Amino acid sequence: MPQDPMPQDKNSSLSRRQALMTGAVAAAFAGFPAMAQSGGIASTIQAGREGPALNPFLYGGFLEHIGNLINHSLWSEVLDDRKFFQPINSQPSPKADGPASRRRDMLKWVPVGPDSAVTMDKTAPYVGEQSPVVALAGAEPRGIAQSGLSLAKKDYTGRVVISADGLAELSATLVWGSGPGDRQTVKLAAGNAWSTVPLRFSSQADTEEARLEITGTGTGTFCIGAVSLMPADNIKGFRADTIALMKEVDCKILRIPGGNFISAYDWKNTIGYPDKRPPILDPVWNFAQPNDVGVDELLQMCQLINAEPSWCVSTGFDGPRSGAEQVEYVNGAADTEWGAKRAANGHPEPYRVKYWNIGNEMYGHWQMGHIPMKQYFVKHNMFADAMRKVDPSIYIIAPGGFADEMTTGQGIFIEGQPQVEFGSDRDWAHGMLANSWGKFDALATHAYPPENKKFDVKTGKLFDVERPLVEWARQPANRVLTMVECWEEYKRRFPALNDGKVKVYFDEYAYSFRQTLKTCLAMGMCLHEFFRHTDFIDMAGYTMATGWIDVDRTRSVISATGRMYQMYNQHFGTIPVAVTGNSPVPAPQYPAGGDQPRVNAGSATYPLDLSAALTADRKALIVAVVNATEQAQSLNLTLDGFKARKTGRCWKLTGHGVEAQNQVGKAPQVVIAENTFTTASAIKVAPISVELYEFARA
C-alpha cells in the first residue's frame, strides 16, 4: 500500500555523497525537473574535486556451494555422485522443488542387470559411508551405469578405483550415440586390493545423452570406490572454457566458499587426495557435496582467473582452533604442522591469502550455529585472536548486519517493532563495533532487494509496487544508500570510525538474478553508488559470480551482466570526481526507513545516472552513463578543470530490449560496442544502455 510522500531530510549528513553530487545544486533545481528536461540534461564534471580512489575490489564477486552451482559450471567433472553418496538402484531420482532445481538435480547411477546385483558395502567402503559391490553372473554383464552425460567432441580422461575377488573381466565403456561404433571400451585390471585404473576416451560427437558403463563378466564380485571423467583439456580440474571467460570478465576479488554454506562446512573434508575426500550432505542447502572443489582447488582457481581470494571461515559449527589451523594450512610455511599437510597435498608454497571473512550472516537464525550477539562477539574475538596469532598480517572481515539490513529481511522480525533501532540487541553492526573493536578491519553487509516490492515502515511487511523502469533499476542503489545512512549514524556513535581505517565490504548483493540488460541497468546504478562512497566502501561481491557467464555442461558465453562488469573493469577510471547537474532525482515517494533512504540514489541528471573518474595517471577522464529509460536522452557535458581532445572513445552496452541477454547456443544480444565521439557536442545516450565516454587530456 502506498505511503505518504516524505520530503528529503535537509539535515542529512551524507558528506561523501554531497562531495561528489553537490546536493546544493540538486536542491536548487528540485522544484522544476521538468524544465531541466525540456532544455535537455546538462551536467558539469568537476575534475578538480576528487574523492578517494576506488578500490578495484568493487568489481568483486561472491561464490557459494549451492547445490551443483560450482560443480556444474566451473568444475569439469562429467559425472555426478562419483563417490556414491546415494544408493544404486533403478528407482527414479526425486526431482528437486523450487527455482534452484536446475542446480540441484543430479544424475543417478543405476544397475546394469537386476537391482539385486548391486549392494552397498557400509562395512569397509573406499570413501564415505558406502561403496557399491557388484555380483557377477557369468557371461551376462553386470555393473553400474550413469546416463544423460553431456560430452563435446573431444578427448576425456579419468580413473576408476576398483577391486575384484574372483575371476572377472572388467571394462569401462563410454557411449555417445546409438550406432554400434558410437562407443569406446577400456579394459580394467583389478585385484583384491583397491587400485586406481586410468581411463581415456575420445568422444566423436557432441551429445547430452552419453552413458558411462562399468561392467564385468565372470565370477565373484567387484567393488568400485570412485569414478572420475573430465575433458582432457581441463585446467587443474576446472573447465578451460569457463575459466577463460571468468578471466576475461576480470573479477578482482572473489569471496569463497560461502555464504550460508560455510556455517556447517568442515574444510578438512575438502583437502587431500580427491578420491578419499568423503562426500557429505550439506545440511544448509540439503545437497550431497562431493567435496572435490575444496580449499586448494578454489584458491588455485583464483590464481587462474587473477582474482584475490576473500576466504570465509565457519563460525557456525566450527571453533577458533579450526580457524587458526585453516590459516596455517593456507598461509603457513611448509615446516608448520598444517603447512606441511598443504605441501604434502601438492602445494609447498603458501597461498598468502590476506583477506579472511570470519563467519557469514551469523546474525541470522538460518545460520547453523547461530547464537545471540552477547555470545557471538566472544566467539568472534576468539577466532580473530587465534587466526592472527598464526598470521598477524591477515585482514579480517566480520559479519556486520547493519540496522537497515536487519530491518529489511536479514534480521528476526518482531511484531510491532518493524524497524531495528540503532544500538538495540538486533543491531548486529552496533554490537560488533561495541564489543569487537580492533578484532576486525571491515564490516560486511549484504543486500538482496526484492523486485516490485516495498518495505512498509509501519508494519514491517513487504507490499507490491509498480514502478517505471528507472525506479525499478534504482532499488539496489537505494539499498546501498540506506547502508550509507546507517554508517553515518555509527560514525556518530563511534567517533573512531571517522579516521577511515575501518571499511565496509558489500560482499553479497544482487537484484532479480536474471542476467539481462534490465539487470545491467540496476547493477550499473549500484556501482555508481559504490563509487560515490569510496571513502569507506572498499569491496563489493556480486551474487553469484557465475552469473557473469551462461553455461551448460559443455559450452559457455559471457552473460549480459558479465559484459557490463568487464566494461567497467577495463575502461572506467580510478579517481572519482564530482558530478553536478540540472535535473535532480525526484524526492522519495515513501517515508524514510527500511529500504528507503532519506534521499533517492543517483546523480542530478535525472533520468540518467552519471559517475565520473580520472584514470590513475590523470591523463583521461571517463564518464559513465546509465539510461534506465526506453527513450534516447540528450546529455550536454561541461568539463571543469579538464581540457579534452576533440575526439574521444566510447563503449556502449545495449540491446534490442530490456530482456536482451546472452545465452549458450544463441547469438549474443548484449555486446560492448566501441566507437568514437566528438567531445564538444551533446551526447546522444541510447535507450536502455550503459555507456562509458573517455575524454583524453589535450
SELOMI-359158 format. One record per residue (C-alpha): residue in one letter; z, y, x. Coordinates in steps of 0.1 Angstrom, whole numbers, padded with zeros to 4 digits, always signed. Layout:
BEGIN
AZYX ...
//
This chain:
BEGIN
M+0000+0000+0000 P-0009+0034+0014 Q+0018+0057+0027 D+0020+0094+0025 P+0003+0112+0054 M+0026+0120+0083 P+0020+0152+0103 Q+0018+0150+0141 D+0051+0153+0159 K+0047+0186+0178 N+0079+0178+0198 S+0064+0146+0212 S+0070+0144+0250 L+0038+0124+0259 S+0034+0142+0292 R+0009+0119+0307 R-0013+0119+0276 Q-0011+0157+0274 A-0021+0160+0310 L-0053+0140+0305 M-0062+0151+0270 T-0048+0187+0268 G-0031+0184+0234 A-0031+0222+0231 V-0068+0222+0228 A-0067+0194+0203 A-0041+0213+0182 A-0063+0244+0182 F-0091+0226+0166 A-0070+0204+0143 G-0079+0223+0112 F-0117+0221+0114 P-0131+0189+0130 A-0160+0191+0105 M-0170+0224+0121 A-0170+0209+0155 Q-0191+0181+0143 S-0216+0205+0127 G-0222+0222+0160 G-0221+0189+0180 I-0194+0173+0200 A-0185+0192+0232 S-0163+0181+0260 T-0152+0196+0293 I-0143+0172+0321 Q-0118+0189+0343 A-0124+0172+0376 G-0096+0192+0393 R-0069+0178+0371 E-0063+0144+0385 G-0040+0117+0373 P-0025+0088+0393 A-0052+0063+0404 L-0058+0035+0381 N-0048+0000+0393 P-0077-0024+0393 F-0053-0048+0377 L-0060-0031+0344 Y-0091-0053+0345 G-0069-0084+0344 G-0069-0115+0322 F-0044-0139+0307 L-0049-0177+0305 E-0028-0204+0290 H-0030-0241+0285 I-0035-0241+0247 G-0049-0275+0238 N-0081-0281+0257 L-0088-0244+0263 I-0089-0247+0301 N-0098-0284+0303 H-0130-0278+0282 S-0142-0245+0297 L-0133-0240+0334 W-0124-0276+0344 S-0153-0300+0349 E-0137-0333+0337 V-0161-0350+0313 L-0136-0375+0298 D-0106-0368+0276 D-0073-0387+0278 R-0083-0401+0312 K-0048-0414+0319 F-0043-0430+0285 F-0016-0410+0267 Q-0030-0422+0234 P-0032-0459+0223 I-0066-0475+0223 N-0079-0489+0190 S-0108-0485+0167 Q-0090-0462+0143 P-0105-0427+0140 S-0086-0398+0156 P-0069-0375+0132 K-0086-0341+0131 A-0065-0311+0142 D-0060-0284+0115 G-0063-0247+0118 P-0085-0223+0137 A-0077-0238+0171 S-0091-0273+0161 R-0121-0269+0183 R-0098-0266+0213 R-0075-0294+0202 D-0098-0322+0192 M-0100-0349+0219 L-0125-0378+0224 K-0109-0412+0220 W-0111-0444+0239 V-0120-0474+0217 P-0121-0511+0225 V-0153-0529+0234 G-0147-0561+0214 P-0118-0566+0189 D-0088-0543+0189 S-0067-0573+0199 A-0084-0574+0232 V-0067-0542+0244 T-0030-0539+0247 M-0010-0510+0262 D+0013-0520+0291 K+0045-0500+0289 T+0064-0520+0314 A+0045-0513+0346 P+0019-0486+0338 Y+0000-0470+0366 V+0010-0435+0355 G+0027-0420+0325 E+0041-0442+0296 Q+0013-0468+0293 S-0019-0482+0308 P-0045-0504+0289 V-0048-0541+0296 V-0080-0559+0286 A-0080-0596+0279 L-0113-0612+0289 A-0132-0637+0268 G-0158-0655+0290 A-0194-0641+0287 E-0185-0617+0259 P-0180-0582+0274 R-0145-0568+0267 G-0132-0534+0277 I-0129-0498+0266 A-0154-0470+0259 Q-0155-0433+0252 S-0184-0418+0232 G-0195-0383+0224 L-0196-0372+0261 S-0216-0341+0270 L-0239-0346+0300 A-0265-0324+0317 K-0294-0339+0336 K-0277-0341+0370 D-0255-0363+0392 Y-0220-0373+0383 T-0192-0386+0404 G-0159-0402+0395 R-0135-0430+0400 V-0117-0458+0383 V-0082-0470+0391 I-0083-0507+0383 S-0067-0541+0389 A-0075-0577+0378 D-0056-0610+0378 G-0084-0635+0372 L-0120-0644+0379 A-0137-0613+0365 E-0169-0594+0369 L-0162-0558+0361 S-0185-0528+0357 A-0187-0492+0345 T-0218-0481+0326 L-0229-0446+0317 V-0253-0445+0287 W-0272-0412+0280 G-0298-0424+0255 S-0309-0451+0231 G-0335-0467+0253 P-0329-0498+0275 G-0334-0476+0306 D-0312-0448+0295 R-0281-0462+0313 Q-0268-0469+0347 T-0242-0495+0358 V-0218-0496+0387 K-0201-0528+0397 L-0163-0526+0402 A-0144-0547+0427 A-0108-0553+0418 G-0079-0574+0430 N-0043-0580+0420 A-0032-0546+0433 W-0043-0512+0420 S-0073-0499+0438 T-0095-0468+0433 V-0132-0476+0429 P-0157-0447+0433 L-0183-0440+0407 R-0217-0423+0410 F-0242-0419+0382 S-0274-0399+0377 S-0279-0388+0342 Q-0316-0385+0333 A-0311-0364+0302 D-0291-0336+0286 T-0271-0350+0258 E-0239-0346+0237 E-0238-0383+0228 A-0233-0401+0261 R-0210-0430+0264 L-0189-0445+0293 E-0180-0481+0291 I-0156-0500+0314 T-0161-0537+0307 G-0157-0572+0322 T-0166-0608+0316 G-0148-0639+0329 T-0112-0650+0327 G-0078-0634+0328 T-0071-0597+0323 F-0079-0564+0340 C-0059-0532+0339 I-0071-0496+0340 G-0048-0469+0354 A-0070-0438+0353 V-0107-0428+0350 S-0125-0396+0360 L-0160-0384+0357 M-0172-0350+0369 P-0205-0333+0376 A-0212-0338+0413 D-0217-0301+0418 N-0181-0293+0408 I-0161-0269+0429 K-0127-0283+0436 G-0128-0298+0402 F-0140-0267+0384 R-0174-0262+0367 A-0198-0244+0391 D-0214-0225+0362 T-0182-0211+0346 I-0166-0203+0379 A-0197-0183+0389 L-0196-0164+0356 M-0159-0156+0359 K-0165-0143+0394 E-0193-0121+0381 V-0171-0107+0354 D-0148-0098+0383 C-0113-0104+0369 K-0089-0085+0392 I-0057-0104+0383 L-0051-0135+0363 R-0018-0143+0346 I-0013-0181+0346 P-0004-0207+0334 G+0010-0191+0302 G+0022-0179+0278 N+0043-0198+0253 F+0031-0229+0271 I+0054-0223+0301 S+0086-0224+0281 A+0086-0262+0281 Y+0064-0265+0313 D+0076-0287+0341 W+0055-0276+0371 K+0065-0306+0392 N+0044-0328+0368 T+0013-0308+0379 I+0014-0313+0417 G+0004-0342+0439 Y-0024-0367+0435 P-0040-0360+0401 D-0042-0396+0390 K-0005-0400+0395 R+0005-0369+0375 P+0018-0381+0342 P+0001-0369+0310 I+0027-0353+0288 L+0029-0340+0252 D+0032-0302+0253 P+0057-0295+0225 V+0047-0258+0223 W+0011-0265+0212 N+0016-0301+0202 F-0011-0314+0225 A-0013-0341+0252 Q-0019-0324+0285 P-0033-0345+0314 N-0017-0321+0340 D-0049-0321+0360 V-0052-0283+0362 G-0019-0277+0379 V-0003-0254+0404 D-0027-0259+0432 E-0058-0260+0410 L-0051-0228+0392 L-0042-0209+0424 Q-0074-0223+0441 M-0094-0212+0410 C-0080-0176+0416 Q-0093-0178+0451 L-0127-0190+0439 I-0131-0160+0415 N-0114-0135+0437 A-0086-0128+0413 E-0050-0121+0423 P-0027-0146+0406 S+0003-0135+0385 W+0022-0167+0383 C+0046-0174+0353 V+0078-0193+0358 S+0095-0210+0329 T+0129-0197+0319 G+0129-0219+0288 F+0140-0254+0297 D+0139-0247+0335 G+0167-0233+0357 P+0169-0209+0387 R+0168-0237+0413 S+0134-0248+0399 G+0121-0212+0401 A+0132-0210+0438 E+0116-0243+0446 Q+0084-0232+0429 V+0083-0200+0451 E+0088-0222+0482 Y+0061-0246+0471 V+0036-0218+0466 N+0047-0194+0494 G+0069-0213+0518 A+0059-0223+0553 A+0048-0259+0559 D+0081-0268+0576 T+0102-0260+0545 E+0111-0287+0520 W+0087-0277+0493 G+0061-0261+0516 A+0059-0295+0533 K+0051-0310+0499 R+0023-0285+0494 A+0009-0293+0528 A+0010-0330+0520 N-0009-0322+0488 G-0037-0308+0509 H-0029-0271+0513 P-0010-0264+0545 E-0014-0226+0543 P+0009-0208+0519 Y-0008-0192+0489 R+0011-0160+0494 V+0014-0152+0457 K+0030-0118+0453 Y+0032-0114+0415 W+0057-0135+0396 N+0065-0135+0358 I+0100-0147+0352 G+0098-0160+0316 N+0073-0153+0289 E+0083-0139+0254 M+0119-0151+0258 Y+0130-0127+0231 G+0111-0148+0205 H+0127-0177+0186 W+0094-0196+0190 Q+0100-0200+0228 M+0115-0232+0239 G+0150-0225+0253 H+0153-0191+0235 I+0188-0176+0239 P+0203-0142+0229 M+0199-0112+0253 K+0236-0113+0262 Q+0230-0147+0277 Y+0194-0143+0288 F+0199-0114+0311 V+0223-0135+0331 K+0197-0163+0334 H+0170-0138+0344 N+0192-0123+0371 M+0200-0158+0385 F+0163-0165+0386 A+0154-0132+0403 D+0181-0137+0430 A+0172-0173+0437 M+0135-0166+0439 R+0139-0135+0461 K+0162-0154+0484 V+0132-0177+0492 D+0107-0148+0494 P+0121-0113+0493 S+0086-0098+0491 I+0077-0111+0456 Y+0070-0086+0428 I+0089-0096+0396 I+0077-0090+0361 A+0103-0095+0333 P+0098-0100+0296 G+0100-0066+0280 G+0099-0068+0243 F+0097-0031+0236 A+0110-0017+0204 D+0075-0014+0189 E+0066-0049+0198 M+0099-0063+0184 T+0093-0044+0152 T+0057-0054+0145 G+0058-0091+0148 Q+0073-0103+0180 G+0109-0099+0170 I+0131-0116+0145 F+0127-0100+0111 I+0159-0089+0093 E+0156-0079+0056 G+0165-0043+0051 Q+0161-0035+0088 P+0123-0032+0092 Q+0123-0012+0125 V+0141-0023+0156 E+0164+0005+0167 F+0165+0017+0203 G+0194+0003+0221 S+0201-0024+0194 D+0206-0061+0202 R+0170-0066+0191 D+0156-0041+0216 W+0149-0065+0244 A+0135-0040+0268 H+0166-0019+0265 G+0187-0050+0272 M+0167-0057+0304 L+0169-0021+0316 A+0207-0020+0309 N+0216-0054+0324 S+0189-0064+0349 W+0181-0032+0367 G+0170-0040+0402 K+0161-0075+0392 F+0125-0067+0383 D+0097-0044+0393 A+0078-0043+0360 L+0085-0050+0323 A+0059-0069+0304 T+0047-0060+0269 H+0023-0078+0245 A+0002-0067+0216 Y-0019-0086+0190 P-0025-0062+0162 P-0040-0080+0132 E-0073-0069+0117 N-0073-0049+0085 K-0035-0049+0082 K-0009-0021+0085 F+0028-0023+0091 D+0049-0008+0063 V+0078+0010+0079 K+0098+0008+0047 T+0096-0030+0041 G+0087-0044+0075 K+0058-0063+0059 L+0021-0060+0065 F-0003-0047+0038 D-0041-0048+0036 V-0061-0017+0046 E-0098-0009+0045 R-0109+0013+0074 P-0141+0028+0087 L-0153+0012+0119 V-0140+0039+0142 E-0105+0035+0128 W-0107-0003+0129 A-0116+0000+0166 R-0087+0024+0172 Q-0059-0001+0163 P-0054-0017+0197 A-0053+0017+0214 N-0028+0029+0189 R-0006-0001+0198 V-0008+0010+0235 L+0003+0044+0223 T+0033+0031+0204 M+0045+0014+0236 V+0039+0047+0254 E+0062+0064+0229 C+0088+0037+0235 W+0086+0042+0272 E+0093+0079+0268 E+0125+0071+0249 Y+0135+0045+0276 K+0130+0072+0302 R+0153+0095+0283 R+0179+0068+0281 F+0174+0055+0317 P+0165+0086+0338 A+0159+0064+0369 L+0126+0054+0352 N+0113+0089+0359 D+0109+0081+0396 G+0079+0059+0385 K+0088+0028+0405 V+0093+0005+0375 K+0059-0002+0359 V+0047-0017+0327 Y+0024-0048+0326 F+0005-0050+0294 D-0002-0086+0303 E-0012-0100+0269 Y-0034-0082+0245 A-0063-0090+0222 Y-0078-0080+0189 S-0100-0100+0165 F-0106-0128+0191 R-0143-0126+0183 Q-0164-0118+0213 T-0187-0094+0195 L-0200-0059+0201 K-0175-0048+0175 T-0146-0061+0196 C-0161-0044+0226 L-0157-0010+0209 A-0120-0017+0203 M-0114-0030+0238 G-0132-0001+0253 M-0110+0023+0235 C-0080+0003+0245 L-0090+0005+0282 H-0093+0043+0278 E-0057+0045+0265 F-0046+0025+0296 F-0064+0049+0318 R-0045+0079+0302 H-0012+0064+0313 T-0018+0052+0348 D+0015+0067+0359 F+0033+0036+0346 I+0008+0012+0330 D-0002-0008+0361 M-0017-0041+0348 A-0033-0055+0316 G-0042-0091+0308 Y-0069-0097+0282 T-0063-0128+0260 M-0078-0152+0267 A-0097-0146+0300 T-0120-0175+0289 G-0132-0152+0261 W-0153-0134+0287 I-0176-0164+0287 D-0191-0185+0259 V-0192-0222+0267 D-0200-0257+0255 R-0192-0287+0277 T-0223-0282+0299 R-0235-0246+0295 S-0221-0211+0296 V-0230-0174+0293 I-0211-0142+0298 S-0199-0130+0264 A-0202-0095+0250 T-0166-0086+0260 G-0172-0102+0294 R-0202-0078+0299 M-0181-0048+0289 Y-0153-0056+0313 Q-0178-0063+0340 M-0194-0029+0334 Y-0162-0010+0337 N-0152-0031+0367 Q-0183-0023+0386 H-0191+0012+0376 F-0160+0032+0363 G-0141+0054+0387 T-0106+0050+0400 I-0090+0085+0398 P-0086+0096+0361 V-0093+0132+0353 A-0085+0154+0323 V-0109+0154+0292 T-0108+0181+0267 G-0130+0185+0235 N-0137+0205+0204 S-0132+0176+0179 P-0097+0162+0178 V-0088+0128+0165 P-0076+0131+0128 A-0039+0131+0122 P-0023+0098+0113 Q-0027+0087+0077 Y+0005+0067+0078 P+0041+0075+0088 A+0050+0071+0125 G+0068+0039+0133 G+0059+0002+0138 D+0023+0001+0147 Q+0016+0038+0141 P+0021+0063+0169 R+0031+0099+0162 V-0005+0109+0171 N-0035+0087+0170 A-0050+0074+0202 G-0083+0088+0215 S-0098+0119+0231 A-0105+0153+0214 T-0141+0143+0210 Y-0139+0125+0176 P-0155+0102+0166 L-0164+0095+0202 D-0137+0083+0227 L-0141+0096+0262 S-0124+0088+0295 A-0134+0101+0329 A-0126+0092+0365 L-0137+0101+0400 T-0147+0074+0424 A-0122+0068+0453 D-0143+0088+0477 R-0147+0116+0451 K-0185+0115+0456 A-0192+0107+0419 L-0177+0113+0385 I-0180+0087+0358 V-0177+0095+0321 A-0171+0065+0298 V-0180+0069+0261 V-0172+0046+0232 N-0192+0053+0200 A-0175+0033+0173 T-0198+0046+0146 E-0231+0033+0133 Q-0248+0067+0139 A-0261+0082+0171 Q-0240+0111+0184 S-0249+0141+0205 L-0225+0150+0233 N-0225+0182+0253 L-0206+0178+0286 T-0194+0205+0309 L-0181+0196+0343 D-0153+0218+0355 G-0147+0216+0393 F-0176+0192+0400 K-0212+0201+0408 A-0235+0173+0399 R-0270+0164+0410 K-0298+0169+0384 T-0302+0132+0377 G-0276+0106+0372 R-0273+0069+0364 C-0261+0054+0332 W-0252+0020+0319 K-0252+0012+0282 L-0238-0018+0263 T-0251-0021+0228 G-0268-0044+0204 H-0285-0048+0170 G-0253-0047+0150 V-0215-0049+0152 E-0216-0087+0151 A-0240-0089+0181 Q-0228-0115+0206 N-0239-0137+0235 Q-0238-0174+0227 V-0248-0205+0246 G-0283-0216+0238 K-0294-0183+0224 A-0310-0151+0238 P-0282-0127+0247 Q-0277-0099+0221 V-0254-0077+0242 V-0265-0067+0277 I-0259-0039+0302 A-0289-0017+0303 E-0292+0006+0333 N-0312+0038+0332 T-0312+0074+0344 F-0304+0107+0326 T-0307+0144+0331 T-0272+0158+0338 A-0278+0192+0324 S-0289+0180+0290 A-0269+0169+0260 I-0262+0131+0260 K-0276+0111+0231 V-0250+0084+0226 A-0263+0053+0209 P-0247+0039+0178 I-0220+0011+0182 S-0222+0014+0220 V-0200+0016+0251 E-0217+0038+0278 L-0209+0049+0313 Y-0225+0080+0328 E-0224+0086+0366 F-0227+0121+0379 A-0233+0121+0417 R-0218+0151+0436 A-0245+0176+0446 
//
